[in-house]
Amino acid sequence: MNSVAANGAAIPAIGLGTWTLKGEHCAGLVEHALKAGYGHVDTAAAYENEQAVGEGLRASGRDRDSYFLTTKVWWTDIGEGALQRSAEASLKRLGVDHLDLLLIHWPNPAIPLAESISALNAVQRAGLTRHIGVSNFPTALLSQAIRLSEAPLACNQVEYHPYLDQSKLYHALRDAGMAMTAYCPLHRGGGLLGEPSVKAAAAAHGKTPAQIVIRWHVQQEGVVCIPRTSRIERLAENIDVFDFELDAAEMAAITALRRPGSRICDFGFSPQWDAA
Ligand SMILES: NC(=O)c1ccc[n+]([C@@H]2O[C@H](COP(=O)([O-])OP(=O)(O)OC[C@H]3O[C@@H](n4cnc5c(N)ncnc54)[C@H](OP(=O)(O)O)[C@@H]3O)[C@@H](O)[C@H]2O)c1
């Protein structure tokens, strides 16, 4: 599996997203994903599935060092002390002794960013995680986080798909040597997969529309993609994207799908996003 260099971290370019996966079903998917060649799993304290993810990791029989594990601290828990306790509880539920990447899930304007970033650094210094990063940070907050952090931040996990223009954030992350991890990379598998430019590339390369969109992500330098599937039979499909290349015209046609109003994850507690 190709990986993305991110300030000292090597993040496998595709990971299994696990939001909404629960219990035995989640454990089975994680187990099969690791057996099918995945080297990266994305979870979060808020997904309430870390225990199931941990069961799947163990059932796969894979060595801890052979896969990259990311979890996140919910935005209400990013104060001094609370963040450390959240990380420790995640490790316990996952049944591992360290994470590869710990992210602040969302910024919280009620808690000073300096305090959160300091707590995140403390968790890394204590050896609970190899790398640290953020999620859902627009460019202004990202540059503050970078300035405040003693250790380099490895990534910003944000919504990204062909409908959403994230070029401003992308360039800021490239300048900082950080990865951009794309969540909702398939736009939840809706109309995007029926777009003529996606279907045309799929026909030209003998691939599925989902494989074309995943390839579009990982073909951009510094982009990591974490598609979720709830179906075992789709796991192999979603990582089988490294035996072909989209040409410049195909990349451009898919990029041209960007349009305003396409953001999926926008909540009352979301920060002020960068203008698309
Ligand atoms: N940091 C954050 O705030 C944040 C927010 C949202 C998500 N995330 C992370 O990002 C991950 C991915 O985002 P997401 O789950 O929201 O959306 P997504 O990966 O864009 O879409 C998932 C949907 O795509 C479908 N799908 C997957 N593979 C397919 C294929 N080969 N062909 C057709 N359809 C396919 C799935 O259906 P089936 O299940 O039927 O295959 C599912 O309904 C999450 O699971 C989570 O780990 C993070």
The ligand as a Tripos MOL2 file, in Angstrom:
@<TRIPOS>MOLECULE
LIG
   48    52     1     0     0
SMALL
NO_CHARGES

@<TRIPOS>ATOM
      1 N1        -13.3780   13.6520   11.2240 N.am      1 LIG1
      2 C1        -14.6800   13.7460   11.0230 C.2       1 LIG1
      3 O1        -15.3620   14.6610   11.5240 O.2       1 LIG1
      4 C2        -15.3630   12.7360   10.1470 C.ar      1 LIG1
      5 C3        -16.6400   12.9930    9.6330 C.ar      1 LIG1
      6 C4        -17.2140   12.0360    8.7860 C.ar      1 LIG1
      7 C5        -16.5310   10.8680    8.4840 C.ar      1 LIG1
      8 N2        -15.2940   10.6270    9.0330 N.ar      1 LIG1
      9 C6        -14.5360    9.3780    8.7350 C.3       1 LIG1
     10 O2        -14.4950    9.2000    7.3260 O.3       1 LIG1
     11 C7        -15.0330    7.9290    6.9920 C.3       1 LIG1
     12 C8        -15.6590    7.9700    5.6130 C.3       1 LIG1
     13 O3        -16.7080    8.9220    5.5290 O.3       1 LIG1
     14 P1        -18.2380    8.4900    5.4570 P.3       1 LIG1
     15 O4        -18.3740    7.1510    6.0590 O.co2     1 LIG1
     16 O5        -19.0330    9.5790    6.0580 O.co2     1 LIG1
     17 O6        -18.5870    8.5080    3.9000 O.3       1 LIG1
     18 P2        -18.0100    7.8110    2.5610 P.3       1 LIG1
     19 O7        -16.8610    6.9160    2.8610 O.co2     1 LIG1
     20 O8        -17.8560    8.8860    1.5530 O.co2     1 LIG1
     21 O9        -19.2570    6.9540    2.0790 O.3       1 LIG1
     22 C9        -19.6840    5.7700    2.6660 C.3       1 LIG1
     23 C10       -20.8260    5.2580    1.7970 C.3       1 LIG1
     24 O10       -20.3010    4.8960    0.5120 O.3       1 LIG1
     25 C11       -20.7600    3.6120    0.1480 C.3       1 LIG1
     26 N3        -19.6870    2.8850   -0.5500 N.ar      1 LIG1
     27 C12       -18.4940    2.5040   -0.0370 C.ar      1 LIG1
     28 N4        -17.7750    1.8280   -0.9570 N.ar      1 LIG1
     29 C13       -18.5420    1.7900   -2.0890 C.ar      1 LIG1
     30 C14       -18.3430    1.2330   -3.3560 C.ar      1 LIG1
     31 N5        -17.2310    0.5900   -3.6750 N.pl3     1 LIG1
     32 N6        -19.3380    1.4000   -4.2800 N.ar      1 LIG1
     33 C15       -20.4800    2.0700   -3.9690 C.ar      1 LIG1
     34 N7        -20.7170    2.6300   -2.7700 N.ar      1 LIG1
     35 C16       -19.7580    2.4780   -1.8330 C.ar      1 LIG1
     36 C17       -21.1090    2.9130    1.4470 C.3       1 LIG1
     37 O11       -22.1730    2.0270    1.2340 O.3       1 LIG1
     38 P3        -22.0350    0.4760    1.7050 P.3       1 LIG1
     39 O12       -21.8130    0.5330    3.1880 O.co2     1 LIG1
     40 O13       -23.3390   -0.0950    1.3100 O.co2     1 LIG1
     41 O14       -20.8500   -0.1000    0.9730 O.co2     1 LIG1
     42 C18       -21.5200    4.0600    2.3650 C.3       1 LIG1
     43 O15       -22.9120    4.2850    2.2750 O.3       1 LIG1
     44 C19       -16.0040    7.6470    8.1560 C.3       1 LIG1
     45 O16       -16.4180    6.3120    8.2210 O.3       1 LIG1
     46 C20       -15.1820    8.1110    9.3150 C.3       1 LIG1
     47 O17       -14.1890    7.1430    9.6550 O.3       1 LIG1
     48 C21       -14.6960   11.5590    9.8340 C.ar      1 LIG1
@<TRIPOS>BOND
     1     1     2 1
     2     2     3 2
     3     2     4 1
     4     4     5 ar
     5     4    48 ar
     6     5     6 ar
     7     6     7 ar
     8     7     8 ar
     9     8     9 1
    10     8    48 ar
    11     9    10 1
    12     9    46 1
    13    10    11 1
    14    11    12 1
    15    11    44 1
    16    12    13 1
    17    13    14 1
    18    14    15 2
    19    14    16 1
    20    14    17 1
    21    17    18 1
    22    18    19 2
    23    18    20 1
    24    18    21 1
    25    21    22 1
    26    22    23 1
    27    23    24 1
    28    23    42 1
    29    24    25 1
    30    25    26 1
    31    25    36 1
    32    26    27 ar
    33    26    35 ar
    34    27    28 ar
    35    28    29 ar
    36    29    30 ar
    37    29    35 ar
    38    30    31 1
    39    30    32 ar
    40    32    33 ar
    41    33    34 ar
    42    34    35 ar
    43    36    37 1
    44    36    42 1
    45    37    38 1
    46    38    39 2
    47    38    40 1
    48    38    41 1
    49    42    43 1
    50    44    45 1
    51    44    46 1
    52    46    47 1
@<TRIPOS>SUBSTRUCTURE
     1 LIG1         1 GROUP 0 **** ****
